[in-house]
Amino acid sequence: MTGTVKAADRPVLVLVRSAPYWRWVLATMMLRLPPIMAPMAFVLVSMEYRGGPALGGLLVGAALLPGVVAGPVCGRLLDRLGTEVWTPRVLVLGAVARLLLAVAFLQDAPDWILLLCVLVGTVITSGVSGATRTLLNKTVPPHLIGPALSLDSIAVELVVISAPFLVALSAVADPLYALIAMGVATLIGAALLHPRSRASATATPEDHAAPAAAVPVPPAVPSGSAAPVAAEPAVVPAAGSLWRNRPFLFWVLVTLAFGHLLGTADIGVLPRVAEDGGGTTRAAVLTGVLGAASAVTGLAYAWYAHRIRMGFVRQAVVLLLMMIASSLAIALVDGYAALVVAFVALGLCTAPLNTVMNEAPGHLVPENRMTEAFSTLVSAQSIGFALAGGLLSVLPVDQMLLLGGATAVLTLAAAPALLSTRRPDTRPARPEPSREYAR
């Protein structure tokens, strides 16, 4: 019992020793590389083989917009066919499309063939982000989902930093190698998520048995320490349309606001710095500071989240308020040092909110709609990010930055209506030791 309690108190150490989890992390890193590499890679290849960036810009649009629309649909399809079996298969098809794009450029194929390769690769794999989140539920015990997502947020920052360097390194020889690298990364991700590969990794995990034994008997509260706040029992609505699931819609709005806030900081950083007479170096430093702060809090949240006595909704509200304040600070403060502080403050909220908004919806939708639900959240975040860019195209920089928290304010305003106590047609979910959905 003592060993079980210690393991429950140190979720990061349990995950560090979990081979299945790190296989999942490596797979998600491989699958995140192609979308992040695509904008730079497409423009470079277009300039090298077509004499200008115009075609590259068209391919970037084809790689982004259709995936946002097709993501929930393809996620639903994966739910129906079987996420665990079909995710590697669609990844192989997507890898083939990306490799064919390199061949098409090499053979000087017509533009419509290049566009078709990008569209096919994008649409086929558009539900994969939601599928990998669904597969995490089958990779680690339920009470380790939160810490697992927090550690994964650090991996996200590593991918974001390394992807442009990988494109630049590939382009030294030939920009086509960047396209080939994107296809190879997708194939590696497919191999790591293959059911046989996952089965061999989970054959003898010691960390799956201990948590199950720990569920009925929570650790005792030492004298003098705060007792845990009781959480409401988790409920999962019966199968039906996700768009009638009001608590889930709250998390869709949270994810939309999260994407808008981050998009405002990432897209607006260069023009914001330019207003104060700075250049690309200072903007890059601010972006790096944002990522570093997020990585630090991701690790801290993974270690200490199980001690937080607030439900997911309350955590989301607090973090959104802090991000709104940070976004306003970015828009209003004077001086580069104050900007650094504002970006640090924003980064400190990023990983915890990303963890919460990717964990909480898993308690609100039935298992046979998981991939669709998480794919919808991915699309919502992308729309929020794109909204920031759209505002910058029609508004002055200062107004665009001031509106960075607008969707978050609307989300908080809609929360009472979406989170009312009336819950039609619900059934109880599996109890979890300490990470139940609570308001």
N, C-alpha and C positions, 0 to 999 in steps of 0.2 A: 504493500500500500504506500509506504514512504517513497519508493522509487517512482510509483505512478504519479503521486502528487508533485514530486520534483519535476517529472517530465511535463506535467501540465503547467507548471510555473515557468518552464523554460521552453516555450514552443520553438524558438529559433534554433536551439540546440537539437531538438527533435528533427526539424526540417533539414538542418545541415547534414545529418546522418542518413537522410532519406534519399536513396538513389532514384526512386521513381519521380520524386519531386524535381530533382535536378535534371532529369531527362526531360521532364515537361518544360522547365525553364529554358533549357537549351533549344528545345523545339520552338517555343514561342519567340525566342530571340532570332532564330533563323527565319521565321515567318514574318517577323516585323521588319527585317532588313529590306526586302524588295520594295514595299511601299515607300519607305523613307529614301531609298536610293533612287527611285524612279524619276523624280523631277530633274535632278542633276544629271542622271545618266541619259535620259531621253534628249535633253537639250544638247549635251556634249556629242552624242552620236549623230543627232540631226545636223549640227554644225560641221562635223567631220565628213559625213557622207552625203549631205544634201546642200551644203554651203550656207546654211543659215539656221536660226533657232525656231523659225515659224512652225515647222512640222513637229519639233520637239514640244512646243507649247500645246499643240493640238493633242499630242499623245498624252501629255500630263493631264489635260482635262478628261480624256477618255479613261485614264487610269484612276481618276478620283470620283467623278460625279456618278457614273453608273453603279459603282460599288455601294454608294450611300443608299440608292434606291433599291438595289437588288439584295442588299444584305439581309433584311428581315425575311424576304421571300425565300432566299437560299437557306437561311437558317431554319425556317419551317420545313423545307424539303429535307434537310439533314436530320431533323427530328423524326420525320416520318420514315426515312430510309434506314436510320441508325447512325448516330453521330460517330460512334467509336469505329465502325467499319468503313463508313463512306468518307470521313474526313481525309484520311490518307489518299484515297482514290481521287478525290477532286483536286488535291494538292499535286498529285502526279500530272493530272491533265493541265493544271495551271502552269506547272514547270515546263511542260512540253510547249505550251503556247509562248512562254517567255523565251525559250531557246529558239523556237521558230522565228521569233521577232529578230533575233540576232542574225539568223540565216537569211531572212528577208532583206535586211539592211545590206548584208554582204552581197546578195545577188541583185541589188538595185531594183527590188520589187516595187510595184506601184504603191502609192500612198494608201489606197484603200485596203490593201493586204496588210500593211503595217498597222493600220487602225484596227482592222479585224483581229489581229493577233493580240493587241492590247485589250480590246473589249472582251474577247473570249477569256483571256487570262484573268481579267479583273472580275467579271461577273461570276465565273466558275468558283473563284476563291473568296467571294464576298462574304460568305457565311462562316469562314474559317475562324475569324477572331472570336465570334460567339461560341463556336464549337470548342476551341481550346479552353475557354472558360468553363464550359460544361464538363470537359474531360478532367479539369482540376478536381471537380467533385468526386471523381472516381480514382483520383491519384493520392489524395491525402484525406485523413479523417475530417469529419465536419468541423470540429472545434479548431482545426489548424488552417481553415480556409482564409481567415483574416490575416494571420501572420504570413501565410504563403503569398497572398496578394501584395502585402507590404514589401516583402523581399523582392517580388517580381517587379515592383515599381523601380527598384534600383537597377534591375536588368534593363528596363525600358530606357533609363537615362544612358546606360552604356551603349545601347543600340543607336540612340539618337546621336550620340557623340561620334561613334565609330563609323556609321554609314557613309557620311560625306568623305571621310578619309579613305574608305574602301573604294568608293567611286574614283577618287582622284588617283589612288594607287593603280587601279585597273586601267585608267585612261592613259597612264604613262606609256604603256605599250600600244593599246588600241582601245578606244571607247567601247568597242563591241564586247570586250572582256567584262565590262560592268554589267551588260545584259546577261552574259553567260553566268556571271556570279549570282545574279538574281535568280536565275533558273536553278542553279546548283543549290543555293540556300533553300529554295522551296522543296527540292528533292530530299535534302537532309532532314528538313522538318517533317516531311511525309514519312520517312524511314523511322524517325524517333517516335512518331505517333502511331505507327502501325500496331495493331492489336497484339501480334506476336511479340514485338519488341517490348510493348508495355507489360505483357504477361510475364516475360522473363525478368523484367526489372522489379515486378511486384511479387515475385515468387516467395521471397523470404523476408519481408519487411517486419522488423520487430516493433515498429512504431504504430502499427495498425491494431495490434492486439491490446496494448496498454490503455489507449484512450477509451476503448469500449468498456473495459473494466472500471474505468474511472467515472463513467457517466452517472451511475446511480449514487455515488458517494462523493459529493463535492468536498474539497479540502476544508478543514476546520478554519475558522477565522480566529487568529491569535487575539488574545485579550489586548484591549487598547487600540485595535485597528478598526477601521470602518467596515461595517458589515455590508455585503453586496446589496444593491438595490434590486428588489424583486422585479423580474421582467415578465411581461405578459406572455402567455403561451404563443408559440409561433403557429400561424395558420397558413395553409396554402389553398387558394381558391380552386374549385373544381375546373376541369378543362373547359376552356372557352376562349373567346377573343381577348387578347391582351389589352385591347383598347377599351374594354369595359372594366378592367382591373384598375381601380382608381389609385390604390397605393403604389402599384407598379408605374402608373403614369406620373406619380410624384417623382420617382427616381429617373424617369425619362427626362423630366424637366431639370432635375438636378444635374444630370449628365450634360444636357444641352447648355446649362449655365456654366458648368465647369469648362466645357470646350470654348465657350465664348470668352470667359475670363482668361484662360491660357492663351487663346488666339489673340486677344487684345494685347497681352504682354509680348508674345513672340513676334507678331506682325508689326506692332507699333513701336517696338524698341528702337529701331534704327531712326525713323523720323523723329521720335521723342528725343533721342540723344542729339540729333542734328539741330534741333531747336536751340539747344544749349551750346552749340558750337563743337560738339563731339563728332567722332567718325565711327567707322566700322569696328575698330578695336574696342572702343568703349562699349559699343552695343554687344559685341561678342562676349565681353567680360560679364555684362549683366545677364546674358542668356546662360552663361556658365554658372554664375552665382545662383540663378534660379534652379538649375538642374542639381547643383551640389546641395543646396538646402533641401530640395525634395528628397534626394537620396539619403541624407542624414536622418530626416524625420521618418522616412520609410523604414529604416533599420530600427529606430527608436519605437515606432508604432508596432512593428512586428514583435518587439520584445515586451512591451508594456501594455498593449491594447487589451489583453485579457483582464487587466486590473481597472480599466475604465468603467465607471458605474453609470454610464449614460447609454441609452439605446441608440440605435443607428440613426433614427430621425433627428434626435437632439444633437448628436454629433454633427450631422450634415448641416443643420441650421447654424450651429456655432461656427463651423468651418466656412460656410458660405458668407456669413457676416464678416468674418475676418478677411476673406478674400475680396469682398466688396470694398472694405476699408483699404486694403492694400492696393487695389486697382485705382481707387480714388487718389491715393497718395502718389502713385506713379504719374497720374495726370496733373497733380497740383503742386507737388513739392518743387523747391528750387535747389539746384546744386547737384552735382554728380554723387556726392556721398549720401545725400538723402535718397536719391534714386536707388543706390545699392541697398540701403536699408529696406526700401519698399519692395524691391525684388526678392530680398531674403525673406521678408514677411510673407509674400505670396508663395514662395517656394516651400516654406515651412508648413503650409496648409495643403499643398498639392498631393503628396503621397497619402496622407491620412484620408482625405476626401475621396481620392481615387480608390482606396481600399474599401471604404464604407459603401460607396455607390456601386461597387462590383460584388460586394458580399451580400448586402441586404436584399436585393431583388431575388436572390436564390431562394429566399424563404417565402416568396410571394407568388411564385408561379409553379405549376405542376412540372414534374420531371420531363414529361413528353413535350414541353414547350420551352425548355431551358435555352436551347441554342437560338431559337427565334427571339427569345427575350433579350439575351445578351447581344445578339447581332443588332437588335433595335437600339440598344444602348450605344453600341459603337457608332451606328449611323447618326444618332442624336448628337454625340460628341463631335463628329465630323461636321455636322451642320452648324453647330455652335462655333467651331473654329472658322468655318467658311463665312459665317455671319460677320465676324470681326474683319475679315478681309473685304467683304462687301461694303461695310460701313466706311472703311478707310478709302474706298474708291469714290465715295460720294460726299464725304464729310471732311472737314479739316481735322488734322491730327488731334488737337486738343479735345474736340467734341467726340471723336471716335474713342478716345481713351476714357472720357467721362461716362460714355455709355457702356463701358466694359462690364459693369455690374448690373445692367438693366435687366437681362434675362434672369439673373439671380434674384433680384428684387421681385420680379413677377412670379418666380417659383415660390418664394416665401409667402407671397400674397395668396397664391393658389393652394398652399399647403393645408389650411384648415378644411377646405372643401374636399380635397382629395384624400385626406386622412381622417375623415369622420369615422365614428365608431361603428356605423352601420356596415355590415359585411355580408352581402348576400351569398348564400350557397358556399359555405366554407367547410373544410375538413381539417382536422388537426394534423400538424406536421410532426416528423420525428423530433423528439426532444434533443437538445444539444446541451452540453455541460455548462457553458457560460456565455455563449454567443447568440442567444435567442434574439429574434427580432422584437424590439420593444420601442415604444414611443415615449 
